[in-house]
Amino acid sequence: MVTNWKRSLLAAALLAGGSAIPALSQVPPASSVSAPKQEVRIERRTPQYWRVILDNPPFNIFGPETIPQLQAVISQIETDPNLRVVVFESDVPGYFLTHYDFVPPLSATTGLPPGRTGLPPLPDMFVRLTRAPVVSIVEIRGRATGVGSELSLASDLRFASREKAILSQWEVGAALVPGGGPMARLPRLIGRGRALEVLLSGEDLDGDLAERYGYVNRSLPDAQLDPFVDTLARRIATFDKQTIADIKRLVNDTSLPSDDEIGAGWDAFIASVQRPQAQKRVTQLMGLGLQRTPDVEKRLPDYTGKLSP
């Protein structure tokens, strides 16, 4: 229920004392906060075909400051009368989109108002993207970890670089429950057993294995990824918008999880962040260099497997 989501967010903010992980940085005074950098931008190839560029170097980490930027993009995708197809891609080498930012206090996330669906902002955006009358495509080159995987699952079509794509839901290794809907989406996409393997192992899947599991539509040689996706997007962009919307709506009717299922995952994420075991493990990871050291970001399964119990 929506009221439960709102109540859990408020409880999280109160119980966590405004900080998700002890001893991490606090929000600076308002007078010292600079304007947020542009992490998400739109490149309009044609009126019917847009690219959404994810650009938050060095690791394309997703945090509360990213949410209003992506919200603005999703709103434009929903309402533009000419748009038929949108492709999400990264401008950060080695990273499509990675995990949630653990540095800001939890209140920076829980204090954000619900989205149009009544869900908290992150699951709200993913639900709206899936239901938008526009075809959404992700072009995965680099790591799609955590939120990156969840954005991919919320999109309609997924194409991966055979040599460079890595997908994972790494959160179990940090005693966290993923919050962006993979427990609701993955079983429908790849089956229960494989979904549990992805979610409970926290291991990386390369492009070929992701294709074999059905996690992505196709894995292509890296040199072929851009031209393939661009050609497909331009083809879809020539079709009738109402026909695209009707086909997508009817497929959605038979395949999508309910808002309640998506919201339950977010509730579980907020609850897991507050547990001592998660705080301990994330603090250990931060000490090892999470969000600072490339080796940690590139080999998260290795590092989470070495954390003390």
Helices and strands as residue ranges (DSSP letters): H 2-15, G 30-32, E 40-46, E 49-54, H 67-79, E 85-90, E 95-97, H 107-110, H 121-131, E 135-140, E 143-145, H 147-154, E 157-161, E 166-168, G 171-174, H 182-190, H 192-201, E 205-206, H 207-213, E 218-220, H 222-237, H 241-255, H 259-274, H 276-288, H 294-298, H 300-304
